[in-house]
């Protein structure tokens, strides 16, 4: 059985379509785009030769439609998984913010307790100073010797 040139060319076009669908082109960019012109270029045929093979064109159009639908569903899944990843990232950020707020409130409460203790201690010291002042006022001032204005008296 002899294979004709037409059959060889048709097989080259079908193989080119398969390579493009598999994402492993040899003569064109591997960007996932498929068209009749790309199939023609991938097969290494002269421009417009694919239009002489209506069966290949019909099969290619069906395959291209399926390929486009598959890409759209993958994009949908990718965007859905991107949405899930974004949601997880946002949840992690929210949890981190909640932890930071909790730590901030704890520190604020600790500082407030320290400030309250300091105010209590200062009040107690001021009250003790007041008590000592009252006690000093009760002594006879003639018996008190001033230390800072002391003069040496020679006898």
CORDA-V385452 format. One record per helix or strand of 2 or more residues. SS is the DSSP state (~ for helix, > for strand). FROM is the first residue (numbers start at 0). LEN is the number of residues. If there is no record, write none. Layout:
ss=[SS/SS]
from=[FROM/FROM]
len=[LEN/LEN]
//
This chain:
ss=[~/~/~/~/~]
from=[4/35/48/53/140]
len=[18/8/4/85/3]
//
